[in-house]
């Protein structure tokens, strides 16, 4: 099977790494890819949102399966163009991808499907959560406990467009649950938890994610969550003529009153994917191809024992600013420790590895338990250096020592 991974981040590197391990993967390609993916496959200078360019690339190689990583190309309809061109795609079409592209649409679908969700407020009053309606690269959600935070959130959210969603602020444990879907059927991946805030102790601004771990202690039976959350939404999207083929991502809050959906995304999470895929066993390319063909049926993926922890290394100005052209050293040393290093925002310049984004690298440790995985990830991080590098020091700390899970 010739596989094309679309995207250039650490999620796509993790996908490429895991897919390339399968004996059913004959060739691994990426568009546009990154220096990490280039070590295990062929990268092509085609933007993720360039549907016609991707279609031409698929025909020239030729490609048997396209796996789309990021949300932006899905929301603009790249999967539709590829499917009309006869290419098998793991990733939803434009109408189904609205589950992430518009939070108000997602609310409408959840109401129709009877899925428990964070209650919507008619006016902004504290405490509440302000959300930009459209895509915001994980940065369009603002938690407001004071009048000052609310005022700042309304100004910041306006940068992403005029439409806002206002929700009641829920308290509890967050977790991310992913389902691989073929339009009608869904199979689960291990639950994960990510850390959105920039700084230790869940302080600072929201980011695309500063780290993650899997599995989630006390996370519950994921197949039961799929019955409650994912499968009703799949049925409702299919009823609307927009069957969802791809990875349906539910961001959840476990409260005293049970599970509530905070948001839906139309793709695998970043950085959750970097902690989940090292634990997944079986023929991942075969499962994704079956989903793309609408024949997921009785396919399943086994989950290895143990745990994984991912620590994101970001540029000094992240999330407000990106970092470009700063030399990165020590990746080989981190890998020699036994860690996995996934490239998020890197480039190769004159034979040197340099920064090229906000989040630069995801360093993943895998161990017998969360404590061992966490220890490996942080030992590996110490090997890597670039000017201004920053990372949280408390990823999976509470979960590893058995206290209340944060994130």
Secondary structure, DSSP 8 states (H G I E B T S, - for coil): -EEEEEE-SHHHHHHHHHHHTSTT-SEEEEEE--TTGGGTSEEE---TT-HHHHHHHHHHHT-SEEEE-SHHHHHTTHHHHHHHTT--EES--HHHHHHHH-HHHHHHHHHHHT--B--B-SS--SSEEEEESS--TT--EEEESSHHHHHHHHHHHGGG-S-EEEEE---SEEEEEEEEEESS-EEE---BEE--EEEGGGEEEE-S-SEEEES-TT---HHHHIIIIIHHHHHHHHHTT---EEEEEEEEEEETTEEEEEEEESS--TTHHHHHGGGEES-HHHHHHHHHTT--TT---EE-SSEEEEEEEE-TTTTT--EEEEE-B-HHHHHHTT-EEEESSEEEETTEEEEEESEEEEEEEEESSHHHHHHHHHHHHTT-B-TT-B--S-TTHHHHTTS----
